[in-house]
Structures are given as C-alpha cells and as structure tokens.
Amino acid sequence: MVKLLDFWAQWCGPCRIMNPIIDELEKEIKGIEIERINVDEKPDLSSKYGVMSIPTYIIEKDGVEVGRKIGVTSKADLVSLLK
C-alpha cells in the first residue's frame, strides 16, 4: 500500500496552491491513500515525522518512508515519487 501524507495548514499560502494538485492526484492515481494532516490540529504527528516546513509530502510504502518533498512542487514530481 502506497500512502501520501500531506502536511498542511489553513493559513499556509503554498499549501493552498498545492490543494488542487493533491485533489487531482487523489482522483487520477488508483491504489494510493492520501492522508491530509493539519499541522495545527496534529502537532504530535508533525513532530513524529520531523516536519519542520509546510507543505511537506511524505510517501510511505508498507509503512516505510520512501520519499519526501517539501514546498510547492509540480504534479509531475509528486507522481514520480509515488511510482
């Protein structure tokens, strides 16, 4: 199972820029689970994953981190991390 963890916050401009891209990925790529984690509501989870900047995207496969991208990025970059 491939999982994309999306660490974001409501007040974060770059996170708002990325939201439509994450929505597209959710619809277009089958077999992945996307978990959106609001860093203000779940600071313990942010700390557990060592998230220092947002947006941060962590890709896990079978519970193991296999990729990480920080900041605004292209849809193509995220797709390549997911494959």
All heavy atoms as an XYZ file, in Angstrom:
657
protein
N       0.839     -1.187      0.000
C       0.000      0.000      0.000
C       0.881      1.246      0.000
O       1.769      1.382      0.826
C      -0.913     -0.031      1.227
C      -1.553      1.296      1.589
S      -2.762      1.932      0.433
C      -4.204      1.047      0.904
N       0.622      2.136     -0.933
C       1.341      3.410     -1.024
C       0.464      4.490     -0.409
O      -0.735      4.566     -0.671
C       1.683      3.759     -2.487
C       2.333      5.122     -2.568
C       2.579      2.698     -3.095
N       1.092      5.305      0.420
C       0.372      6.354      1.139
C       1.106      7.675      0.963
O       2.329      7.730      1.062
C       0.303      5.977      2.615
C      -0.555      6.850      3.460
C      -0.522      6.322      4.895
C      -1.809      6.553      5.589
N      -1.789      6.022      6.950
N       0.348      8.735      0.685
C       0.890     10.088      0.612
C       0.385     10.858      1.821
O      -0.823     11.008      2.012
C       0.438     10.789     -0.673
C       0.740     12.276     -0.788
C       2.243     12.531     -0.821
C       0.086     12.881     -2.005
N       1.305     11.292      2.664
C       0.964     12.114      3.823
C       1.175     13.569      3.429
O       2.272     13.968      3.033
C       1.850     11.753      5.011
C       1.842     10.293      5.442
C       2.872     10.056      6.531
C       0.470      9.881      5.908
N       0.127     14.352      3.521
C       0.136     15.763      3.129
C       0.046     16.599      4.409
O      -1.008     16.691      5.029
C      -1.054     16.028      2.204
C      -1.286     17.493      1.885
O      -0.407     18.325      2.186
O      -2.360     17.805      1.340
N       1.168     17.188      4.812
C       1.201     18.049      5.998
C       0.952     19.484      5.542
O       1.703     20.019      4.730
C       2.555     17.930      6.703
C       2.756     16.608      7.376
C       3.280     15.533      6.689
C       2.417     16.437      8.717
C       3.463     14.302      7.309
C       2.596     15.213      9.350
C       3.116     14.148      8.641
N      -0.091     20.117      6.084
C      -0.525     21.430      5.629
C      -1.126     22.222      6.789
O      -1.294     21.714      7.886
C      -1.568     21.276      4.520
C      -2.850     20.689      5.041
C      -3.099     19.371      5.318
C      -4.023     21.402      5.405
N      -4.363     19.227      5.835
C      -4.957     20.454      5.887
C      -4.386     22.737      5.369
C      -6.219     20.812      6.320
C      -5.651     23.091      5.804
C      -6.557     22.131      6.273
N      -1.473     23.478      6.508
C      -2.207     24.322      7.453
C      -3.099     25.272      6.662
O      -2.779     25.647      5.532
C      -1.253     25.123      8.341
N      -4.204     25.663      7.274
C      -5.177     26.540      6.623
C      -4.559     27.887      6.234
O      -4.866     28.427      5.186
C      -6.372     26.763      7.566
C      -7.513     27.517      6.949
C      -8.218     26.751      5.856
O      -8.369     25.547      5.925
N      -8.640     27.449      4.819
N      -3.668     28.410      7.051
C      -3.087     29.739      6.836
C      -1.919     29.729      5.842
O      -1.394     30.777      5.489
C      -2.603     30.313      8.173
C      -1.783     29.344      8.962
C      -2.232     28.526      9.954
C      -0.391     29.047      8.807
N      -1.204     27.747     10.442
C      -0.050     28.050      9.750
C       0.619     29.522      7.981
C       1.227     27.525      9.878
C       1.897     28.996      8.104
C       2.191     28.014      9.046
N      -1.521     28.570      5.384
C      -0.332     28.412      4.541
C      -0.662     28.650      3.057
O      -1.384     27.858      2.440
C       0.229     27.000      4.757
S       1.511     26.511      3.603
N      -0.131     29.721      2.505
C      -0.350     30.043      1.087
C       0.118     28.951      0.134
O      -0.632     28.538     -0.757
N       1.351     28.471      0.276
C       1.809     27.392     -0.601
C       0.944     26.120     -0.485
O       0.745     25.415     -1.476
C       3.242     27.131     -0.125
C       3.682     28.444      0.431
C       2.458     29.007      1.089
N       0.422     25.859      0.697
C      -0.461     24.693      0.875
C      -1.738     24.869      0.051
O      -2.212     23.925     -0.583
C      -0.824     24.510      2.346
S       0.586     24.206      3.435
N      -2.274     26.076      0.048
C      -3.488     26.357     -0.734
C      -3.209     26.226     -2.225
O      -4.069     25.779     -2.983
C      -4.038     27.736     -0.388
C      -4.674     27.770      0.994
C      -5.524     29.004      1.208
N      -4.794     30.249      1.043
C      -4.191     30.921      2.016
N      -4.223     30.451      3.246
N      -3.576     32.049      1.772
N      -2.009     26.587     -2.654
C      -1.629     26.420     -4.062
C      -1.608     24.936     -4.430
O      -2.019     24.550     -5.520
C      -0.245     27.058     -4.327
C      -0.352     28.585     -4.242
C       0.316     26.627     -5.681
C       0.996     29.286     -4.221
N      -1.137     24.110     -3.519
C      -0.976     22.679     -3.780
C      -2.273     21.875     -3.645
O      -2.370     20.772     -4.196
C       0.089     22.092     -2.850
C       1.492     22.559     -3.134
S       2.090     22.115     -4.780
C       2.086     20.332     -4.686
N      -3.264     22.386     -2.937
C      -4.503     21.631     -2.699
C      -5.145     21.078     -3.971
O      -5.510     19.906     -4.007
C      -5.504     22.449     -1.893
C      -5.277     22.319     -0.408
O      -4.660     21.373      0.066
N      -5.778     23.289      0.333
N      -5.294     21.888     -5.036
C      -5.908     21.330     -6.255
C      -5.075     20.209     -6.877
O      -5.639     19.259     -7.431
C      -5.998     22.533     -7.206
C      -5.862     23.739     -6.349
C      -5.074     23.324     -5.144
N      -3.771     20.285     -6.764
C      -2.903     19.241     -7.303
C      -3.099     17.945     -6.528
O      -3.207     16.857     -7.114
C      -1.429     19.692     -7.288
C      -1.232     20.839     -8.276
C      -0.483     18.530     -7.596
C       0.106     21.515     -8.206
N      -3.176     18.042     -5.209
C      -3.407     16.857     -4.381
C      -4.781     16.265     -4.686
O      -4.932     15.040     -4.787
C      -3.265     17.194     -2.879
C      -1.873     17.759     -2.578
C      -3.576     15.983     -2.020
C      -0.717     16.850     -2.955
N      -5.793     17.129     -4.893
C      -7.125     16.652     -5.273
C      -7.071     15.868     -6.583
O      -7.696     14.814     -6.715
C      -8.106     17.820     -5.416
C      -8.470     18.464     -4.089
O      -8.285     17.826     -3.029
O      -8.944     19.620     -4.120
N      -6.321     16.379     -7.562
C      -6.183     15.700     -8.852
C      -5.515     14.339     -8.688
O      -5.960     13.348     -9.282
C      -5.362     16.548     -9.830
C      -6.083     17.759    -10.361
C      -5.191     18.634    -11.222
O      -4.167     18.144    -11.741
O      -5.523     19.817    -11.388
N      -4.447     14.289     -7.902
C      -3.747     13.022     -7.677
C      -4.686     11.986     -7.064
O      -4.655     10.810     -7.435
C      -2.537     13.223     -6.765
C      -1.361     13.989     -7.337
C      -0.296     14.185     -6.265
C      -0.768     13.270     -8.534
N      -5.499     12.447     -6.131
C      -6.432     11.550     -5.442
C      -7.406     10.910     -6.432
O      -7.752      9.743     -6.311
C      -7.184     12.331     -4.364
C      -7.854     11.486     -3.340
C      -8.264     12.307     -2.119
O      -8.516     13.518     -2.236
O      -8.316     11.703     -1.042
N      -7.826     11.682     -7.428
C      -8.773     11.182     -8.423
C      -8.085     10.350     -9.507
O      -8.665      9.399    -10.019
C      -9.502     12.358     -9.078
C     -10.436     13.088     -8.157
C     -11.022     14.297     -8.828
C     -11.822     15.129     -7.832
N     -12.209     16.423     -8.382
N      -6.871     10.715     -9.878
C      -6.217     10.124    -11.037
C      -5.395      8.870    -10.755
O      -5.265      8.010    -11.619
C      -5.307     11.158    -11.708
C      -6.061     12.312    -12.311
C      -5.145     13.418    -12.818
O      -3.907     13.235    -12.846
O      -5.681     14.474    -13.190
N      -4.808      8.764     -9.570
C      -3.911      7.642     -9.293
C      -4.624      6.657     -8.379
O      -4.911      6.961     -7.221
C      -2.590      8.115     -8.658
C      -1.879      9.083     -9.594
C      -1.695      6.922     -8.353
C      -0.598      9.647     -9.045
N      -4.877      5.490     -8.922
C      -5.547      4.442     -8.143
C      -4.508      3.696     -7.317
O      -3.351      3.591     -7.678
C      -6.274      3.470     -9.079
C      -7.287      4.133     -9.993
C      -8.357      4.843     -9.210
C      -9.306      5.564    -10.155
N      -9.996      6.651     -9.538
N      -4.931      3.178     -6.181
C      -4.047      2.368     -5.360
C      -3.192      3.146     -4.380
O      -2.286      2.596     -3.772
N      -3.461      4.455     -4.226
C      -2.756      5.218     -3.202
C      -3.780      5.764     -2.213
O      -4.927      6.010     -2.559
C      -1.914      6.386     -3.759
C      -2.791      7.476     -4.377
C      -0.864      5.912     -4.705
C      -2.095      8.795     -4.536
N      -3.328      5.940     -1.003
C      -4.154      6.552      0.032
C      -3.531      7.904      0.344
O      -2.317      8.000      0.527
C      -4.161      5.679      1.278
C      -4.948      6.258      2.423
C      -4.850      5.423      3.686
O      -4.461      4.246      3.602
O      -5.134      5.969      4.757
N      -4.345      8.942      0.374
C      -3.857     10.273      0.712
C      -4.417     10.652      2.077
O      -5.626     10.615      2.296
C      -4.238     11.316     -0.354
C      -3.549     10.970     -1.670
C      -3.878     12.724      0.118
C      -3.868     11.882     -2.821
N      -3.518     10.998      2.981
C      -3.909     11.427      4.323
C      -3.478     12.882      4.492
O      -2.295     13.189      4.429
C      -3.255     10.559      5.385
C      -3.700     10.908      6.786
C      -3.118      9.984      7.844
O      -2.603      8.910      7.499
O      -3.178     10.358      9.019
N      -4.438     13.750      4.684
C      -4.152     15.169      4.868
C      -4.061     15.458      6.362
O      -5.004     15.207      7.107
C      -5.220     16.008      4.199
C      -5.198     15.793      2.687
C      -6.227     16.594      1.977
N      -6.220     16.237      0.575
C      -6.480     17.074     -0.397
N      -6.785     18.320     -0.128
N      -6.447     16.673     -1.649
N      -2.933     15.998      6.760
C      -2.666     16.212      8.186
C      -2.486     17.705      8.447
O      -1.500     18.310      8.016
C      -1.411     15.429      8.613
C      -1.627     13.934      8.349
C      -1.082     15.698     10.083
C      -0.361     13.137      8.269
N      -3.439     18.294      9.155
C      -3.366     19.696      9.532
C      -2.378     19.816     10.693
O      -2.625     19.282     11.774
C      -4.760     20.205      9.924
C      -4.789     21.673     10.223
O      -3.852     22.232     10.791
N      -5.876     22.312      9.843
N      -1.270     20.501     10.476
C      -0.205     20.577     11.489
C      -0.650     21.322     12.748
O      -0.095     21.086     13.826
C       1.094     21.190     10.922
C       1.656     20.333      9.809
C       0.885     22.617     10.448
N      -1.635     22.199     12.622
C      -2.133     22.915     13.792
C      -2.994     22.008     14.668
O      -3.035     22.175     15.886
C      -2.953     24.142     13.371
C      -2.085     25.214     12.739
O      -0.893     25.319     13.110
O      -2.589     25.943     11.856
N      -3.668     21.051     14.049
C      -4.541     20.139     14.793
C      -3.806     18.895     15.285
O      -4.242     18.263     16.244
C      -5.725     19.727     13.917
C      -6.649     20.883     13.589
C      -7.735     20.502     12.599
O      -7.792     19.336     12.146
O      -8.535     21.390     12.261
N      -2.708     18.534     14.612
C      -1.976     17.319     14.976
C      -0.465     17.579     15.062
O       0.323     17.021     14.310
C      -2.258     16.212     13.962
C      -3.718     15.803     13.931
C      -3.947     14.642     13.027
C      -5.418     14.272     13.068
N      -5.724     13.195     12.137
N      -0.062     18.445     15.992
C       1.369     18.760     16.102
C       2.214     17.547     16.502
O       3.392     17.465     16.138
C       1.422     19.853     17.170
C       0.164     19.701     17.955
C      -0.861     19.160     16.986
N       1.622     16.599     17.224
C       2.361     15.395     17.623
C       2.756     14.550     16.407
O       3.856     14.012     16.344
C       1.544     14.567     18.610
C       0.155     14.219     18.092
O      -0.444     15.030     17.362
O      -0.350     13.125     18.427
N       1.864     14.480     15.409
C       2.163     13.723     14.190
C       3.232     14.445     13.365
O       4.131     13.802     12.809
C       0.887     13.547     13.378
C       0.740     12.301     12.543
C       1.092     11.039     13.291
C      -0.668     12.200     11.992
N       3.160     15.756     13.320
C       4.184     16.546     12.618
C       5.545     16.313     13.252
O       6.552     16.134     12.565
C       3.851     18.040     12.670
O       2.590     18.279     12.113
N       5.564     16.305     14.555
C       6.807     16.081     15.293
C       7.337     14.673     15.051
O       8.537     14.473     14.839
C       6.545     16.314     16.774
O       7.730     16.314     17.491
N       6.450     13.690     15.075
C       6.837     12.294     14.855
C       7.557     12.128     13.516
O       8.537     11.390     13.410
C       5.603     11.399     14.891
C       5.872      9.955     14.527
C       4.603      9.146     14.464
C       4.869      7.767     13.892
N       3.658      7.003     13.670
N       7.069     12.830     12.483
C       7.648     12.722     11.148
C       8.749     13.749     10.886
O       9.309     13.792      9.799
C       6.553     12.847     10.083
C       5.742     11.582      9.927
C       4.543     11.414     10.607
C       6.181     10.552      9.109
C       3.797     10.257     10.472
C       5.447      9.394      8.958
C       4.253      9.252      9.649
O       3.515      8.098      9.508
N       9.046     14.597     11.856
C      10.106     15.583     11.694
C       9.785     16.675     10.691
O      10.668     17.199     10.025
N       8.512     17.025     10.595
C       8.075     18.058      9.651
C       8.391     19.428     10.240
O       7.894     19.785     11.300
C       6.563     17.918      9.341
C       6.076     19.092      8.517
C       6.301     16.598      8.622
N       9.246     20.178      9.546
C       9.670     21.498     10.003
C       9.118     22.623      9.115
O       9.107     23.781      9.517
C      11.194     21.584     10.029
C      11.853     20.518     10.888
S      11.436     20.641     12.628
C      12.420     22.038     13.093
N       8.710     22.284      7.895
C       8.186     23.258      6.936
C       6.969     22.649      6.263
O       6.875     21.436      6.112
C       9.230     23.581      5.866
O      10.380     24.118      6.440
N       6.060     23.523      5.842
C       4.897     23.038      5.108
C       4.739     23.836      3.821
O       5.188     24.981      3.770
C       3.610     23.096      5.967
C       3.378     24.490      6.526
C       3.626     22.040      7.030
C       2.067     24.669      7.251
N       4.152     23.234      2.818
C       3.679     21.868      2.799
C       4.836     20.854      2.730
O       5.877     21.120      2.132
C       2.828     21.789      1.528
C       3.410     22.827      0.620
C       3.901     23.920      1.531
N       4.632     19.729      3.372
C       5.553     18.592      3.278
C       4.748     17.384      2.843
O       3.658     17.139      3.358
C       6.239     18.308      4.627
O       7.125     19.375      4.943
C       7.046     17.011      4.578
N       5.301     16.658      1.883
C       4.663     15.449      1.363
C       5.586     14.273      1.630
O       6.744     14.288      1.232
C       4.386     15.587     -0.137
C       3.573     16.813     -0.407
C       4.174     17.993     -0.823
C       2.205     16.818     -0.173
C       3.435     19.145     -1.016
C       1.455     17.965     -0.360
C       2.077     19.125     -0.781
O       1.342     20.259     -0.956
N       5.075     13.275      2.335
C       5.853     12.081      2.649
C       5.159     10.897      1.992
O       3.954     10.706      2.145
C       5.959     11.868      4.171
C       6.716     13.046      4.806
C       6.650     10.541      4.480
C       6.781     13.026      6.315
N       5.937     10.121      1.249
C       5.412      8.926      0.602
C       5.880      7.719      1.403
O       7.072      7.584      1.689
C       5.882      8.812     -0.862
C       5.235      9.884     -1.753
C       5.486      7.461     -1.437
C       5.732     11.228     -1.623
N       4.915      6.896      1.787
C       5.211      5.666      2.523
C       4.771      4.471      1.698
O       3.726      4.513      1.046
C       4.458      5.613      3.854
C       4.937      6.567      4.890
C       4.229      6.379      6.222
O       3.081      5.879      6.250
O       4.826      6.753      7.237
N       5.565      3.434      1.738
C       5.174      2.164      1.128
C       5.272      1.108      2.212
O       6.337      0.927      2.814
C       6.080      1.810     -0.042
C       5.634      0.561     -0.746
C       6.383      0.313     -2.020
C       5.784     -0.931     -2.664
N       6.402     -1.236     -3.920
N       4.145      0.466      2.475
C       4.055     -0.537      3.531
C       4.566      0.005      4.871
O       5.280     -0.677      5.601
C       4.806     -1.805      3.130
C       4.242     -2.421      1.858
O       3.007     -2.400      1.686
O       5.032     -2.914      1.032
N       4.238      1.276      5.162
C       4.579      1.882      6.435
C       5.993      2.427      6.551
O       6.380      2.935      7.597
N       6.769      2.360      5.455
C       8.155      2.834      5.471
C       8.271      4.046      4.546
O       7.813      4.012      3.404
C       9.123      1.721      5.001
C      10.544      2.236      4.931
C       9.022      0.513      5.911
N       8.905      5.110      5.042
C       9.091      6.305      4.212
C      10.033      5.997      3.053
O      11.145      5.517      3.246
C       9.661      7.458      5.041
C       9.810      8.730      4.239
C      10.283      9.925      5.040
O      10.032      9.985      6.261
O      10.901     10.817      4.435
N       9.555      6.306      1.836
C      10.368      6.074      0.643
C      10.631      7.360     -0.138
O      11.380      7.350     -1.108
C       9.732      5.009     -0.288
C       9.705      3.655      0.387
C       8.344      5.429     -0.742
N      10.014      8.464      0.289
C      10.238      9.738     -0.389
C       9.660     10.885      0.406
O       8.754     10.711      1.223
N      10.219     12.066      0.146
C       9.773     13.272      0.848
C      10.001     14.466     -0.067
O      11.034     14.583     -0.704
C      10.559     13.437      2.141
C      10.143     14.640      2.986
C      10.963     14.727      4.253
N      10.620     13.659      5.181
C      10.261     13.852      6.443
N      10.229     15.058      6.941
N       9.967     12.830      7.212
N       9.020     15.360     -0.113
C       9.126     16.587     -0.896
C       8.599     17.721     -0.028
O       7.557     17.586      0.619
C       8.290     16.441     -2.170
C       8.587     17.428     -3.229
C       9.867     17.074     -3.922
C      10.067     17.955     -5.120
N      11.361     17.870     -5.684
N       9.322     18.830     -0.001
C       8.938     19.977      0.832
C       8.702     21.182     -0.065
O       9.493     21.468     -0.958
C      10.036     20.293      1.866
C      10.241     19.080      2.778
C       9.682     21.535      2.686
C      11.466     19.173      3.660
N       7.601     21.892      0.193
C       7.300     23.112     -0.528
C       6.447     22.862     -1.760
O       6.035     21.752     -2.056
N       6.213     23.959     -2.482
C       5.431     23.868     -3.713
C       6.234     23.064     -4.723
O       7.426     23.293     -4.918
C       5.119     25.280     -4.263
C       4.455     25.199     -5.624
C       4.244     26.046     -3.286
N       5.571     22.111     -5.333
C       6.225     21.234     -6.302
C       5.256     20.934     -7.430
O       4.059     21.191     -7.315
C       6.723     19.946     -5.614
O       7.528     19.217     -6.515
C       5.575     19.094     -5.141
N       5.755     20.408     -8.491
C       4.892     20.103     -9.626
C       4.162     18.783     -9.416
O       4.611     17.914     -8.661
C       5.708     20.025    -10.917
O       6.516     18.869    -10.912
N       3.074     18.656    -10.106
C       2.316     17.415    -10.075
C       3.196     16.268    -10.585
O       3.189     15.176    -10.024
C       1.067     17.568    -10.943
C       0.181     16.358    -10.983
C      -1.040     16.661    -11.829
C      -1.892     15.455    -12.056
N      -3.043     15.770    -12.922
N       3.976     16.530    -11.625
C       4.855     15.506    -12.201
C       5.864     14.997    -11.170
O       6.144     13.795    -11.111
C       5.572     16.056    -13.434
N       6.424     15.892    -10.352
C       7.370     15.474     -9.309
C       6.706     14.546     -8.291
O       7.292     13.553     -7.881
C       7.965     16.678     -8.582
C       9.071     17.360     -9.366
O       9.537     16.786    -10.367
O       9.446     18.476     -8.971
N       5.496     14.887     -7.898
C       4.785     14.046     -6.932
C       4.430     12.690     -7.548
O       4.570     11.667     -6.899
C       3.520     14.751     -6.422
C       3.766     15.904     -5.464
C       2.460     16.597     -5.109
C       4.445     15.423     -4.189
N       4.010     12.696     -8.803
C       3.679     11.441     -9.483
C       4.910     10.548     -9.548
O       4.832      9.354     -9.281
C       3.100     11.706    -10.898
C       3.044     10.422    -11.712
C       1.722     12.335    -10.796
N       6.066     11.123     -9.870
C       7.281     10.302     -9.960
C       7.668      9.739     -8.594
O       8.166      8.622     -8.510
C       8.437     11.089    -10.578
O       8.895     12.086     -9.721
N       7.422     10.469     -7.535
C       7.693      9.947     -6.190
C       6.751      8.809     -5.826
O       7.129      7.890     -5.110
C       7.546     11.061     -5.145
C       8.708     11.990     -4.935
C       8.333     13.100     -3.966
C       9.918     11.243     -4.397
N       5.524      8.885     -6.329
C       4.525      7.885     -5.995
C       4.714      6.566     -6.756
O       4.194      5.553     -6.366
C       3.121      8.423     -6.250
C       2.663      9.491     -5.268
C       1.435     10.227     -5.796
C       2.375      8.876     -3.912
N       5.474      6.620     -7.844
C       5.647      5.396     -8.652
C       6.905      4.649     -8.325
O       7.743      4.993     -7.638
C       5.615      5.751    -10.124
C       4.228      6.255    -10.489
C       4.039      6.363    -11.952
C       2.587      6.772    -12.185
N       2.144      6.672    -13.476
